[in-house]
Amino acid sequence: MTELNRALQEVVELGNRLLEEDPEADSWDVASGLLAGAVHFWLYSRQPCGDPLCESCTDIDTAEKRLRMLMDETRQSAEESEYFHTPSDANVGRA
């Protein structure tokens, strides 16, 4: 199992555990908290090294570049999710 898959699985398990431990918990609040934590950690892990001439940091050397990369990665993850499209979506055709 890759580190990416392991981290994904751990976050899903944490969300499920938090909801099981507190039946009154709002799943949207739990999900938003998990997302916020993931965003904070992602941004922490993408800090440029501090050398303005570092070629390895070119893609992340400004806040705007990091945000663009975060949004691209988030969009890709969402689109690859089995939960992205649902039968209840407003734009799903009905026969």
Residue, then its C-alpha position, 0 to 999 in steps of 0.5 A: m500500500t502506498e503512503l498516499n493510499r494509507a493516508l487516505q484510508e486513515v482519514v476515512e477511518l478517522g472520520n468514521r470513528l469520530l461519527e461513531e463515537d458521537p452519534e450527535a456529530d454532524s458529518w459535514d462538520v467532521a468532514s470539514g474539520l478533516l479537510a481543514g486539517a489536510v489542507h493545513f498539513w498539505l500547505y505545511s509540507r509544500q513550504p519553499c526552502g527559502d533559496p529564491l533561486c532554488e529550481s526545485c521550489t519553482d512550482i511552490d515559491t508563492a502562496e498563489k502557486r501553492l494554492r493553484m497546486l492544492m486546488d488542482e490536486t483537490r479537483q483531481s481527487a474529487e473527480e476520481s472519487e467514487y462519490f463524485h457523481t451520485p444518483s441524487d445529483a440535480n443534473v442526472g437524467r431521469a427516465 
